């Protein structure tokens, strides 16, 4: 089953397709862990249709979602939150 996540960004141009990033994501998949935040290293794709990827919704800092989702493939779990 494909999972869904979201993350907050300043601009949709913050990501280059196929590049690896450290992100704080929030799980949107229905169930026990919905809205749980995690700090991960992940590859972000320009399309949610990338084979083997989950769905990543981009939200602007004011909370408004970008209409087109991206693809995300989590490479490593880095913890519950981003260290300062």
C-alpha positions as a Markdown table, in Angstrom:
| # | Residue | x | y | z |
|---|---|---|---|---|
| 1 | Unk | 0.0 | 0.0 | 0.0 |
| 2 | Unk | 1.3 | 3.4 | -1.0 |
| 3 | Unk | 1.9 | 5.8 | 2.0 |
| 4 | Unk | 1.3 | 9.5 | 2.0 |
| 5 | Unk | 3.4 | 12.2 | 3.7 |
| 6 | Unk | 3.6 | 16.0 | 3.8 |
| 7 | Unk | 6.3 | 18.5 | 4.5 |
| 8 | Unk | 6.5 | 22.3 | 4.8 |
| 9 | Unk | 8.5 | 24.2 | 2.2 |
| 10 | Unk | 9.1 | 27.9 | 1.3 |
| 11 | Unk | 9.0 | 27.1 | -2.5 |
| 12 | Unk | 8.3 | 24.2 | -4.7 |
| 13 | Unk | 11.7 | 24.9 | -6.3 |
| 14 | Unk | 13.4 | 23.8 | -3.1 |
| 15 | Unk | 13.7 | 20.3 | -4.6 |
| 16 | Unk | 15.5 | 18.9 | -7.6 |
| 17 | Unk | 14.0 | 15.6 | -8.8 |
| 18 | Unk | 16.1 | 12.5 | -7.8 |
| 19 | Unk | 18.2 | 14.4 | -5.2 |
| 20 | Unk | 18.5 | 13.2 | -1.6 |
| 21 | Unk | 17.3 | 15.6 | 1.2 |
| 22 | Unk | 17.0 | 15.6 | 5.0 |
| 23 | Unk | 13.3 | 16.4 | 5.8 |
| 24 | Unk | 10.8 | 16.5 | 8.6 |
| 25 | Unk | 7.8 | 14.7 | 7.2 |
| 26 | Unk | 4.4 | 14.0 | 8.6 |
| 27 | Unk | 2.6 | 10.6 | 8.0 |
| 28 | Unk | -0.8 | 11.2 | 6.4 |
| 29 | Unk | -1.6 | 7.5 | 6.0 |
| 30 | Unk | -4.8 | 6.5 | 7.8 |
| 31 | Unk | -4.2 | 4.5 | 11.0 |
| 32 | Unk | -2.5 | 4.5 | 14.3 |
| 33 | Unk | 0.5 | 6.6 | 13.2 |
| 34 | Unk | -1.4 | 9.3 | 11.3 |
| 35 | Unk | 0.2 | 12.8 | 11.7 |
| 36 | Unk | 3.3 | 11.3 | 13.4 |
| 37 | Unk | 6.3 | 13.4 | 12.5 |
| 38 | Unk | 9.7 | 11.9 | 11.6 |
| 39 | Unk | 13.1 | 13.3 | 10.5 |
| 40 | Unk | 14.3 | 11.3 | 7.5 |
| 41 | Unk | 16.8 | 11.2 | 4.6 |
| 42 | Unk | 14.8 | 10.7 | 1.5 |
| 43 | Unk | 15.0 | 11.0 | -2.3 |
| 44 | Unk | 12.3 | 13.4 | -3.7 |
| 45 | Unk | 11.0 | 13.0 | -7.2 |
| 46 | Unk | 9.0 | 15.5 | -9.3 |
| 47 | Unk | 6.2 | 13.1 | -9.8 |
| 48 | Unk | 4.3 | 10.9 | -7.4 |
| 49 | Unk | 4.1 | 8.2 | -10.1 |
| 50 | Unk | 7.8 | 7.4 | -9.7 |
| 51 | Unk | 8.0 | 3.6 | -9.4 |
| 52 | Unk | 8.6 | 2.4 | -5.8 |
| 53 | Unk | 7.9 | 5.8 | -4.3 |
| 54 | Unk | 5.3 | 7.0 | -1.8 |
| 55 | Unk | 3.3 | 10.3 | -2.1 |
| 56 | Unk | 4.7 | 13.5 | -0.7 |
| 57 | Unk | 2.5 | 16.6 | -0.5 |
| 58 | Unk | 4.2 | 19.9 | -0.3 |
| 59 | Unk | 2.7 | 22.5 | 2.0 |
| 60 | Unk | 3.7 | 26.2 | 2.0 |
| 61 | Unk | 4.6 | 27.8 | 5.4 |
| 62 | Unk | 1.1 | 29.2 | 5.7 |
| 63 | Unk | -0.3 | 25.6 | 5.4 |
| 64 | Unk | -1.6 | 25.8 | 1.9 |
| 65 | Unk | -0.9 | 22.6 | -0.1 |
| 66 | Unk | 0.6 | 22.6 | -3.5 |
| 67 | Unk | -1.9 | 21.0 | -6.0 |
| 68 | Unk | 0.5 | 18.4 | -7.4 |
| 69 | Unk | 2.1 | 15.8 | -5.1 |
| 70 | Unk | 5.7 | 14.7 | -5.4 |
| 71 | Unk | 7.2 | 11.2 | -5.0 |
| 72 | Unk | 9.4 | 10.3 | -2.0 |
| 73 | Unk | 11.5 | 7.3 | -1.2 |
| 74 | Unk | 12.8 | 7.2 | 2.4 |
| 75 | Unk | 16.4 | 6.1 | 2.6 |
| 76 | Unk | 17.0 | 6.4 | 6.3 |
| 77 | Unk | 15.2 | 7.2 | 9.5 |
| 78 | Unk | 17.2 | 10.0 | 11.3 |
| 79 | Unk | 14.9 | 10.3 | 14.4 |
| 80 | Unk | 11.7 | 11.8 | 15.7 |
| 81 | Unk | 12.8 | 15.4 | 15.1 |
| 82 | Unk | 15.5 | 17.5 | 13.4 |
| 83 | Unk | 18.4 | 18.3 | 15.8 |
| 84 | Unk | 19.1 | 22.0 | 16.3 |
